[in-house]
Amino acid sequence: MAFITIETLDSEETYNGVSVETYNHKKKTWNSGDFTKDWYRLNRHIYQKTDIWKEGVMLSSSVDHFIMDSEDYESRWLKTENDVAVFAENYDYNDPGLQFFIPKGTNPTWDEHCNRCR
């Protein structure tokens, strides 16, 4: 099982990275200073560069608190429609999809988001 955590400083309000730790205690952290880029890179690592996703992935409560307490980000769901990757605002929990985050007030396409986060 892999465990994703938001790293924070001081009063747990200052973002300091996102990390994943695997069942064998290997930990990798992304800290570009931009949560949306780090979250993208974390997911790319989990789903494209490794097979961590096969172990199962859990989110710590720090992820929930960071997202719910922040007014800076909005969720987008990566889904496929007619074999094309799309960013959806709404998510049907019966459909497969991955959650990503974008800066609030923006509305990038999936390709735009990828280009910004690479």
Secondary structure, 3 states (H helix, E strand, C coil): CEEEEEEEECCCCEEEEEEEECCCCCEEEECCCCHHHHHHHHHHHHHHHCCHHHHCEEECHHHHHHHHHCCCEEEEEEEEECCEEEEECCCCCCCCCEEEEEECCCCCCHHHHHHHHC
